[in-house]
Amino acid sequence: MRLAVWTSYSRIPRSSLVRLFAAYLVKMIKTKDRTPCPFGSYYEFGTGWGGTLAAFMLAAEQIASTHDLTADDFRVFAFDTFEGLPPSAHPADRHAAWREGAMASSVDVIRQKIATHPFARRVPVQYIKGTFEESLTDALIERLRPFPPTRND
Ligand SMILES: C[S@@+](CC[C@H](N)C(=O)[O-])C[C@H]1O[C@@H](n2cnc3c(N)ncnc32)[C@H](O)[C@@H]1O
């Protein structure tokens, strides 16, 4: 499965991430009658190369196969500059590896990776490009209001 190769760059072992996401999804299924949040929304702030997103897709595929769901029961909102780290003057961001543009990926790279996997390519994905500060606008909140994030703690 090519998606498995795609996730291999993540620092957290892929299988742990997939298990974590799968457990959250099962919890969402169990609580879906007690929450206004529709099942299956995944917000990722800092999509990077898509390693974590791939783990979510593998978990979604697993849960879909065991709970009679389809790719359309999930939706992804991927937030990133898709040009790497933005500039920062914050003292906590002073780090040799954290220069402007580091960790750059692109929407095309993520799309190409998703296209290699039959389940993932059917999951609706919205790419929200820009710094979080720029892209998290009131207009976007209104657009996403039908899909509020669920807390899973
Ligand atoms: C460590 S990478 C994420 C890795 C990713 N989760 C994965 O599994 O491949 C951090 C990402 O956050 C993005 N990022 C960091 N600060 C940001 C900001 N203020 N606004 C938008 N994107 C930001 C960077 O562009 C980079 O792609």
Ligand as a Chemical Component Dictionary entry (heavy atoms), coordinates in Angstrom:
data_LIG
# 
_chem_comp.id                   LIG 
_chem_comp.type                 NON-POLYMER 
_chem_comp.pdbx_formal_charge   0 
_chem_comp.three_letter_code    LIG 
# 
loop_
_chem_comp_atom.comp_id 
_chem_comp_atom.atom_id 
_chem_comp_atom.alt_atom_id 
_chem_comp_atom.type_symbol 
_chem_comp_atom.charge 
_chem_comp_atom.model_Cartn_x 
_chem_comp_atom.model_Cartn_y 
_chem_comp_atom.model_Cartn_z 
_chem_comp_atom.pdbx_ordinal 
LIG C1  C1  C 0  6.357 19.804 11.040 1  
LIG S1  S1  S 1  5.444 20.326 9.629  2  
LIG C2  C2  C 0  3.973 19.353 9.762  3  
LIG C3  C3  C 0  4.199 17.927 9.434  4  
LIG C4  C4  C 0  2.920 17.202 9.071  5  
LIG N1  N1  N 0  1.936 17.199 10.167 6  
LIG C5  C5  C 0  3.214 15.790 8.577  7  
LIG O1  O1  O 0  2.794 14.845 9.219  8  
LIG O2  O2  O -1 3.847 15.661 7.534  9  
LIG C6  C6  C 0  4.805 21.908 10.174 10 
LIG C7  C7  C 0  3.911 22.562 9.134  11 
LIG O3  O3  O 0  3.231 23.662 9.744  12 
LIG C8  C8  C 0  3.151 24.727 8.822  13 
LIG N2  N2  N 0  3.029 25.966 9.616  14 
LIG C9  C9  C 0  3.763 26.328 10.708 15 
LIG N3  N3  N 0  3.364 27.514 11.189 16 
LIG C10 C10 C 0  2.325 27.907 10.393 17 
LIG C11 C11 C 0  1.464 29.054 10.396 18 
LIG N4  N4  N 0  1.572 30.030 11.314 19 
LIG N5  N5  N 0  0.512 29.129 9.445  20 
LIG C12 C12 C 0  0.380 28.138 8.503  21 
LIG N6  N6  N 0  1.153 27.028 8.458  22 
LIG C13 C13 C 0  2.128 26.922 9.383  23 
LIG C14 C14 C 0  4.431 24.634 8.001  24 
LIG O4  O4  O 0  4.276 25.186 6.704  25 
LIG C15 C15 C 0  4.683 23.111 7.954  26 
LIG O5  O5  O 0  4.141 22.567 6.763  27 
# 
loop_
_chem_comp_bond.comp_id 
_chem_comp_bond.atom_id_1 
_chem_comp_bond.atom_id_2 
_chem_comp_bond.value_order 
_chem_comp_bond.pdbx_ordinal 
LIG C1  S1  SING 1  
LIG S1  C2  SING 2  
LIG S1  C6  SING 3  
LIG C2  C3  SING 4  
LIG C3  C4  SING 5  
LIG C4  N1  SING 6  
LIG C4  C5  SING 7  
LIG C5  O1  DOUB 8  
LIG C5  O2  SING 9  
LIG C6  C7  SING 10 
LIG C7  O3  SING 11 
LIG C7  C15 SING 12 
LIG O3  C8  SING 13 
LIG C8  N2  SING 14 
LIG C8  C14 SING 15 
LIG N2  C9  SING 16 
LIG N2  C13 SING 17 
LIG C9  N3  DOUB 18 
LIG N3  C10 SING 19 
LIG C10 C11 SING 20 
LIG C10 C13 DOUB 21 
LIG C11 N4  SING 22 
LIG C11 N5  DOUB 23 
LIG N5  C12 SING 24 
LIG C12 N6  DOUB 25 
LIG N6  C13 SING 26 
LIG C14 O4  SING 27 
LIG C14 C15 SING 28 
LIG C15 O5  SING 29 
# 
